[in-house]
Every structure is written in C-alpha cells, then in structure tokens.
C-alpha cells in the first residue's frame, strides 16, 4: 500500500512519492540527516528470504564498484512488513523526461551510451544483471549519466545456488509477462516474455532500445496496448535510424541491429563488445558528420570499413586488457562540416525551417497564392514539394519532426510530412507572427498582438499574454518553447525606440522575465544556446535552460544573412529576422548571398518610389522622394495621392500633391496611421490607427485642418478600403475568425454592420461608382479570386477572375474592373444587364514592376490606384529612379519578385544558397 508523507519506515521518514507507481519515495535518513531514495521490493520478493539475501548481495557488489555511472545502493532495510532498497538521492533529469522533448544529437547520445555500456559491463563482470533497464532508470546529472536500480536486479542464472527450491518455485510468478508494465515493455527482450532467464544479452537488448530512442526521438517498439507492444518486440524490426536521423554514423545502424536482434545468439554477447564498438564509432571510425547521400556514394569503402571495424575491435580489446583500469574514455568531438543546398525556397528573403531532428529543410515558394513548399531531406539528393495543396506561411515543426504547423486563410493548421490533408486547429485573427509546439501537444502562436495557447489536437485558443501599455508595448510575437516545454521565449515589441526585448514566459504563470533587448526573434538550440540576430549577423549565447539564464557571452556564428519581415505585423520595428534555423541535433541552416538592405530598411520593407504608368505599362513619371510606401489611393480628380509611409516604428499618412511634394497628414508614427482613403468629394480622408491597444477608423480633412474624428474602434484589426458614392458609408476589412467586410456610417449612430462574413477571407471591398455593386477578393475556392455582388445587399454574385486575382479597382464609369494577378495587371470588362452583370474574359494590361504584390510589414492594404478614365495607374516599386520596365524584362523581374526573390536594391535575384552547418556548436570548442 502507498505510504503518506511523514510515514516512518525504520530510520527513514517518507518525504514524497516519486512517479505514480507507488513503489519509490524520497525520504530523510533521520540518523545522518541526508536525503535518500527508497525503492520498495515486491511483496513476493520480500516474503522469500533467498530473494532478499540475493538482492543484498547484489547491492553490496554494486556498491563495491564505486563506478561513476552507477547510482550507489546504500542499504537494504525493512519497516514493518515492507522491504526496500535505500539509494543515494541524485539531482538531475531522468532520461525519460529528456526524451519527451525529442531526440538527442548523435554525439550527445553516444556519450551517454558509452557511459551506460561501461556501467553495464562492470556490473555484468560482478555477476549482476539489471534486467529492468529503461530510460526511467537512467538519470542525467551534471557529472554524467547514472544507472539506477541495480540493487533490484535479479542475479545471473549461474549465480543462483543449486537446489534453491523456493527460488525455482517462484519463477513463473516473477516472470516478466505476468507483471510487466506498458512503460517497460518496449525495452524488454523477446525471450523474457517467454520466461527465459535474463542474462547480459537481455540488458544489451534494453540498451539498444534506449539508444535507438535517444537518436531518433521515438521508441523502437511501440503500440497503444501492452499486447501490441509485446507483438512488436517479438516480431517487428524498427526502421533504420537514418530515416529519422540522416546524420547518424552508418556503423551505428549496424550496432543497433545487433543489439535488437530477436535471437539472443545474434546479439552482441557482452556489454564489453558493445562498449568497444561505440567507442570506435565516437572516435570517428564511421565518418561521423557526413551526410547520408555522401555515405551512399561510398558504399564500396564502407565494406572495407566493416572489415576495419572488426580489426579495430580486436585492437581495442587487446589494449583494454592491458589497461583494464580505464572504465570510461570520453568520445572525441566531431568536426564541423559545411555544405550548401541550392533548391529550398524561392527567394533570398524567404524564410527556411529545419526539423528538430535535422532531417528536413523546407522553404516557402513565395508569393501570395503559391502553394506548397520546397523541401530537401538531408539523406536525399532529390528536391521535393510538400503540402502542395496549401499556401504555407510561417511554418513551425512538431517536436517529433513528423508534422508542421502553419498559417493559412487566418487559420492555424497542421499537416503531416508523410502526406494527407491539412487539418484546421483554430482561427487566428491577423496579424500573425509565429508559432511553436511542445512535446505535450501544446501550441503557442502570436495573433492580433498577443500570445495564444491551443492544443495541437484542436480547440478554442486562450490568450496567455497581453502587451503592457505602461511599457508602450505594441505586441507580443514569435514564441519559442524552451526544453522543459513549460517556459518559452517571446518578443515584446515596443513603440519606444530601443525598448523591444525578448522575455521568458511560462504556460502556468502571468509572470515574465526580461532576457535581453532585441528587435528580432530568439530561439533555443541544443545543447544549450539562445540564437538571435543583430542586423545581418547571427549570434549564439550559452544558456542554462534549467536556471533560465545566460552562462556566457554571445558568440558570432555567421555574417551577411538576409533579413525578412515576419507576418503583416502592426509595429514596424519587429519582424525583421535573419533567415536562419537550427535543429535540436546540432545542425544550423541560413541563407547566404543576398545584398544587405539599406540602413534602417530591411526585408520586404525596402525603399520604394511612387511610379505612374500608362495603360500599356510605360512609365509616365515618378515621385522622386523615396520611402517605404504602403496603401495607395487617388483623389477623385486624380491629382493627389494619399499614401501610408512606414517609418520604422509604425508610420504616418501623407498626401502627394500635383507637384509631387509630400505633405504630412498625421503626426505620430507610433500610432501606425495607415491605409488612407479619399472620400468621394475629395474633402476628407479616412485612415486606420492603433491607439491604446485598440484599432480605430478616423476621419480628417484632406487639407489637414481641424481635429481627427474617431468613427469606430475595437480590439480587432481593421483597415478602410472604400466609400459609398454618397459619402455616407465607410467600408473596411476587419480581422476576426476570418477576414470579413464591414461598413460603418460616418454620421449618426456610427454603428458598424457586417456586409460579408463567412469562414472564407473576404478583403479589399470596392463599391462601384454608381453604388450598386461591390467588388471584393475572396479565397472561398481555396485561392484568391475577384467577385462582384449587389450592394449593399442582394442575392446576386459573379466571379470575375478565372485564374486568381487580388486588389480590385473600378474604372470611374464602372465599365472596367482592374486587379492584379502576379506578374501582371489585369482588366475585365463589366456589362450591366438589369439586376445582373456580365464579366468579360480578363486580359493582361501590362507587367507589374517588381514587388508590387510583395507585402510591406503591415495589415492588408491596396497596392495600386487608377484614374477615373482608366488610363493611368499609380503604384510603388523598389529602389529609386531607373529605366522603364516593360516587356520581357519587366515580366521576368515581376515574376521573381512575386516569388520573394527581390533584393533591397530593387533588382531581382535568383533563389539564394542555403548554408548547412553540421555540429555547429563544436566550432566554439575548437577555438
């Protein structure tokens, strides 16, 4: 029966139970005032004097070894009817707990494995078999791993005294099959289920199952029930470790195959054999660190390597016989290996993502409607396209590397790398800025300026952080789980220059700890670093994930890494991260070769010029003053431009007059005064602004006179898009469970009402000049298309675009509708026939200049405007004055830009190389 805290067993006071089995407790030794662990012996063992005597001999044998990787048993004692083994109390983390966070990198797994093999060898030489070795019986401590519970091990067959009738009689009742637990079954040798006596080879099998799990992050034998696990152990062979960890040494697959053989005769026969081979692998005898494709091309040399393996084992055995006192030899550190991948992600500023196990690198195809991601497995030379049915943005991996989470259509989704349809987890109101996934199936993501929590299985998300207005925080972004799965890093953006910082939060607490000042993300990477960027350089800073504190100075890892904007965030400061990612197995990837952005402008927020084009795409004129322009609208007379200009920490709305002179309309960039829209009479301008953590729509006189007038505000992000022709209604986009279209009267009660609300995303509403029709963009078919419906209501609805489209605009007489279908500007004729319309086949007008469709760090905004006669278009292009873009050159540049391959100087580039660095932490040790 379980013991309550405070219970007295002989000289020991129970402090607390360990685990949920009810057989292990922490206790206080009242005689020596020290903390110990009590492990209760099974009742059937306690009742047999022969068994308790043998356990006593075993723990005496183990204690006499004084081995650094064996937990020393102190005594076997009794209290009342209970017998228990007393062991030292060890501070550390069990291997079981460590494996909940995924696999270990190969060199770390080998170090632990060599220590365990050495411990098993010494125990076996003294006649003690563990018989119950599992990850829970391995404790990871600062001084190395320790094997627990040797004091409970059953002796080898030959050490049992002949004629021990009581022991023989209890063999069946103590058999493994009758009493094995589901947690121990994956590590139990097949012969043990048949009642065959355990020997050294059963421990070798358990060891192999543990090593397999350390390297791959998954059990060698698994199942939902005990029967299924036993069947797997007895009949199935696990996949080679190279399927999950392509960087693992080829010889390690061979060793594991020998350990996990069903036939004990085919296994490595002793722990000493195991130790010799592992040490040889760790010393570089298996090309450790080379990618699997390289190994595949060297199969002939591998055959010679296996010959060398046997020779090396003989040499090592002879050397060990000469120096038998050497219990443990540290494995030499692997070399840092660099190579380049050229086929992942289309664009120098497109993010890349590496799986935690280091096997997969994926990169977006870029563009607003491009589906799938480019992918390469590091054990393959063949590029692939994954998730081909989805527009994947801001991806993040599951801890087991089998799935990704991503954002699409204002929803959080997940999909398996192995294939199958994506599953929706929950709605995610924009702006979106990153996600992270822990081993307990909890996902954190940034939505609408705060961190939210949701189960990967699906459900209603819960907000767990709130920006602190007293610190002028604008939003919380880019969460990243720490190894314990409870704490996480996140970026708190502030409208105060230099005040943004990375914090540590916890799932079960509102408290947070400031880690360091930063305007970009931070991530944790094994074996203990926080990675982040400063400008175009990547840094790694040693970090203790238990103490949640830095332990050393930041070290520069790489330079010249391109920057990009994460999501359409609301702050202008943030979302400027270097393009890099790290696995938890010692692999670092980052883009190289892209030109650095101009000072103060990075990623897609590059310097732009306002450009006038005619209907053929020829340049008419250009506004020479550069800026990061976003959101463009023309006055009704076509002489003035209203535009939002990003200014690092948000931005203001401006007016460009007929002489191309800029005049400021708003005067507080921290409020992010964006997306200015002219009223039909040209007297007023509507714009969006974020103030006091609420999004509002405001009106201001176009000549700048008078005060701003608040029309409506709420927590939901919103952007004005157009007016009704009578100037009474303002139409706007609003983020909620999806993107929807709303309207608000600018006079009277000013009560907003919904025009288009559905699970799809409806955006960019444009009322026709006669006020009878509404053009808008919707992704209800799975990609953005242009539609027209009756306004303000009515059953009629017509699709105008046929192959996708974005950003609709009307001609002044309503007879043409313009939209973008990268890399082109399109036009469709609109004919009205009573209460219906007839849309003509869309035609290409001209090729758009580079990056017209690329998003600035901003909520959705209109990318171009057109004069009432449909003869001139105004839009923005990267860089300053340059040659007119037309014909094939313009089309080529625009196509590359739509794929995300632009550089900051305005010229497009081909997809850039990705540098892969294996064993990157080792570079710091080698200096």
Protein Blocks (a to p, Z undefined) as FASTA:
>chain_A
ZZdehiaehjaccfbdehjkopaccdddfklopadddddddfklmmpmklmmmmmmmmmm
mmmnopakbccdfbdcdehjbccddddddedddfklmmmnopcdfklmmmmmmmmmmmmm
mmmmnopafklacfklpccdfkbpcdehklmpccdfklpcghilklmmmmmmmpmklmpc
fklmmmpcfklmnopacdfklmmmmmmmmmmmmmnopafbdcfbfklmmmmmmmpccddf
klmmmmbcfklmmmmmmmmpmblklpcfbfklmmmmmmmmmnopnoghiafklmmmmmmm
mmmmmmmmmmmmmmmmmmmmmmmmlmbccdddddddddddfkgojajkbccdddfklmac
cddeejjkbgcjddddfkbcbdcdehklbccehiaddfklpaccddeehiacdddfkbpc
dddfbdcddddeddaddfkopacddeehiacdddfkbpcdddfbdcdfklopabdchiad
dfkomaccdddddfbghkaccddddfkbcbdcdfbdcfbdcddddfbicdddehjbccdd
dddfklopafbdcddfbghiacddehjafblmgopacdddddfeopacddehiacddehi
acjlpccddddddfkopafbdcfbgcddehiaddfklpaccddddehjnpadddddfkop
acdfbfcfknopghiacdfklpaccddddeehiacdddddfklpajdddfbdcfbdcddf
bdcfklpaccdddddfbccdddddfehjlpacdfbdcfbdcehiacdfkopaccdddfkn
opacddddddfbdjbdcdfbfnbpehiaddfkopaccddddfbdcddddddehjaccddd
dddfbdcdehklpccddddddfbdcdfkopaccdddehidddddehjllmmmmmmmmnop
acfkopacddddddddehklmmmmmZZ
